[in-house]
Amino acid sequence: MSPAGADPGARQSLAPGCTPWLRRLPPGGDVSGSHIGSCRGIVRAAAVVLLAAAAPAGAQSEVSALRGAGATASELSITQSITGPIKTQNNGSIETLRISDSIVQALPETLGQPAPPAIKSESGETHLSRTTVLGALSVHRLDASECILDDIAVAEDAQHGCIRFSAYAEGSVVHQPYESVTVAQQAELFRSRDFGHPQYARLRDTADQAIITGGSGASIMAGAEDGSEMGAFYREKIPLKRRGLDQKFAEFMPIGQVPVWIDAT
């Protein structure tokens, strides 16, 4: 991350396996760009990335990557990470937020108050690729590809952006969904929603039964553009590997024998 006035080519990246720490900026400070990669945050207790926050002294519920009233980030990129909520406040802004191959989870509701959104940004563009969002989403402009948005998603700009090959909650306000499906809010799609569980955010074998609307042959398990699964585990290519094995078994197995699949995770 590079404060205004610093070398424009400078860029701070957080190392794999780390937890993002606080970066203070003067009011109205600027950051040319920052990148968080291969990080795992304590989802149940901390919001790993909080832009332009003014958290009370001693607050432990949110950890900021960038802080300063009115601070601006031209671009924040998150890849192959697990984070808590991401949001802007106190006139802070992210011009471009890019999240790929990651999981973003909202904090649970407390004292009867509804859970805050997993991602909240009042301006700029949000680009999600192969990402699972556990919680609501409220942004200015949204582009999402091969994602799972398991709660209400609202994009303020109804004229731009697109959701493609994704699953999103019924009642969401999004622009031009293409080859996508709708599910109930917080539908039973995942084997576990508890961070740290071995099956955290992995799709259930019955995930496709939760589809409410979608085109012919609609699928979450094999609904990505190339036939892989939607969401953060897209890169595993499990449906494609199984399809390849099916073809091999069909070619070489003795007549009358049928393979029984046992998933090992």
Secondary structure, DSSP 8 states (H G I E B T S, - for coil): --BTTS-TT---EE-TT------B--TT-EES-EEEES-B--TTT-BSEEET----TT--SB--SBB-TT-EEEEEEEES-EE--EEE-TT-EEEEEEEES-EEE----BTTB----SEE-SSSEEEEES-EEES-EEESEEEEES-EE-S-EEES-SSS-EEES-EEETT-B-S-EES-EEE-TT-S-BSB-STTSTTBT-B-TTGGGGEEE-STT--STT-STTSS-SSTTGGG-HHHHHHHHHHHHHHHS-TT---------
